[in-house]
Amino acid sequence: MFSAALLRPGSAMGNYPQREDSREGWFDRTADKIGGFIRQYIYSGSLDDQQFIDAVNQAAEGLDALDDKGLRAQVIDLRKRLYSEGLQDKLVAESFALIREVSSRTLSMRHHNVQLYGGWAMLRGKIAEMETGEGKTLTATLPACTAALAGIPVHVVTVNDFLVARDSKWMSAIYEALGLTVGTVLEDSSTEQRQAAYACDITYCTNKQLVFDYLKDRMLLEQESRPLHLQLEGLYQGRPKTSRLLMRGLCFAIVDEADSVLIDEARTPLIISNTTKMEQEETLFQQAIHIAKQLRHKQDFNLSTSTSRIQLTDYGKAQLLTLTRGLGGVWSGTRRRDELIKQALSALHYYQKDQHYLVKDGKVQIIDESTGRVMPDRSWERGLHQMIEVKEGCAISGRQETLARISYQRFFRRYLHLAGMTGTAAEVTQELTSVYQLSVEKIPTHNPVQRKACPDFVYATERQKWRKIIDIIKDIHDEGRPLLIGAKSVQSSEHLSGLLNAENLQHQILNARQDHLESQIVSQAGRVGAITVATNMAGRGTDIELFPGVTERGGLHVLATERHDARRIDRQLFGRGARQGDPGSYQTIVSLEDDFIDNVFGDRLAKFFARRTEPLPQWLGNLIVSYAQRSAEKHHRRIRQDLLKYDDNLSDLLSFSGRGE
């Protein structure tokens, strides 16, 4: 096991411990991949899983006979040994046994063996892939408490404030019984509240708040985190930097929904910016949108939906020169002129309302495509956000001047010890290994999975698809089974809602407009005959409990109305049904006109099969869908690689200039 002493603030790693950036060439990356393969499939560590479970059960003997006072004495003794001897296998087994006993007494929830497997995997620096409903929240208490008892600050990272507040409150009884403190960092937390939360043994926070707080600390430290310098500063300054820092360093992180945080979110850098006034640029953005509206698709420009790139034709460049003649200023320069128009064309033709963003309270708010949630404090770069505001007739916000930035890849690689858990990681195992040196361990289920796959259908047109979807909904609803219907965007969820209203089918809708009602809507989705239409918002961190009478009818049926760009997100949606051994089923109905297919094949396939009224043969439909998804995954993976490369190069440039991040 790793040395606990090196992960503590004030240790040899410094007052602000973190791993230094390592720059890797081709040989290093290849070695990492080979090493990751060996760790993943050949090397099993010091104890195998069954040996470790046996050690936990042996350490648990006699604990149930102790009164609360005796159990506290055991905890105090273990804490001393963990602090001095480190996270040795024998002590970890004792810790897991104590935590399980405390959980049983305080929450009436006793960790199953599969949860012990998951906690053991995370403490060894792995991603634990656990099926939906297997209790990842409770599993995380095992490595979190063990590390905290050894004096290591622990960050439990998840995807939204709702889960931060829910999980920390839910598990707090375990932490308090073990003498540990727990804090939460929410979006509206003040500076003082953040400092207090990070000072706790265990801190629950979102990935976004965590990275922004780290960037604030880096700006304060001005790239100086060496312990001697920080200690000397405290001698001659009344309020040294160390007293104004938010965090205690990057010691140990447990990332919930790890694939969402480490993969899906990793396409966009985190930026701290300052809003500046831009009266002259407002006119520039308005001119760009006005000119772009006069350019014609395929004649003046081509739009690649698969890569989201705009390419001006030679005719379009000549037309643009004519339209901007006499405007002067930046319109006189070819490079800047082309860049502005490409951004304006992207705002007009690629970024769609109710799919990529909402207009709420007179503001353009970005929708996270992987979670379906609104990100009100995010904005697009290089004037794109302002051009979309012009397009939608909203007040133009100020230009964002970058003060500090970092990618998720670079940030999470700075943790001295990183682990995670998720229901879907198998598809991105190679990337997790090569980028973060994290291997994936699949954890068996506590009960056999009874989830049934129903036949998928691929139709030529969207009209045929929606007709089939309504027919299936009627049939399942007549059986009294609840349905969860997954829609990819706000727009498609509201379109389906209109179709259901036309059929007089009562239903609930959950998308970015109703995010404040998420827990309320999901809590009722398992009722007999319930119909819930939801974006992928209902795909993470929420369990749908089956009401009485539903199990006998066959459980929850999950119906996907479109495939997502990543197969993992589909699996997350399907995992809402048949959890913890419950019965359930899932299926997908798509069309060749759906965006994820159109982005890869264009409209060629839809036109070729336009006269076909029956669904495509299943083998052909599966082939088309699989190819489209793999192409999208490859494109997004390339974006993440390019971002990491850009971030590394930018860091080198800023370090050379003396500015740092």
GIURTA-V778481 format. One line per field, one symbol per residue. ss: DSSP state (H for helix, E for strand, C for the rest). A space follows every 10 residues. Layout:
ss=???
//
This chain:
ss=CCCCHHHCCC ECCECCECCC CCCCCHHHHH HHHHHHHHHH HCCCCCCCHH HHHHHHHHHC CCHHHCCHHH HHHHHHHHHH HHHHHCCCHH HHHHHHHHHH HHHHHHCCCC CCHHHHHHHH HHHCCEEEEC CCCCCHHHHH HHHHHHHHHC CCCEEEEECC HHHHHHHHHH HHHHHHHCCC CEEEECCCCC HHHHHHHHCC CEEEEEHHHH HHHHHHHHHH HCCCCCHHHH HHHHHHCCCC HHHHCCCCEC CEEEEECHHH HHHHHHHCCE EEEEEECCHH HHHHHHHHHH HHCCCCECCC EEEECCCCEE EECHHHHHHH HHHCCCCCHH HHCHHHHHHH HHHHHHHHHC CCECCCEEEE CCEEEEECCC CCCEECCCCC CCCHHHHHHH HCCCCCCCEE EEEEEECHHH HHCCCCEEEE EECCCHHHHH HHHHHHCCEE EECCCCCCCE EEECCCEEEC CHHHHHHHHH HHHHHHHHCC CCEEEECCCH HHHHHHHHHH HHCCCCCEEE CHHHHHHHHH HHHCCCCCCC EEEECHHHHC CCCCCCCCCH HHHCCEEEEE CCCCCCHHHH HHHHCCCCHH HCEEEEEEEE ECCCHHHHHH HCCHHHHHCC CCCCCCCHHH HHHHHHHHHH HHHHHHHHHH HHHHHHHHHH HHHHHHHCCC C
//
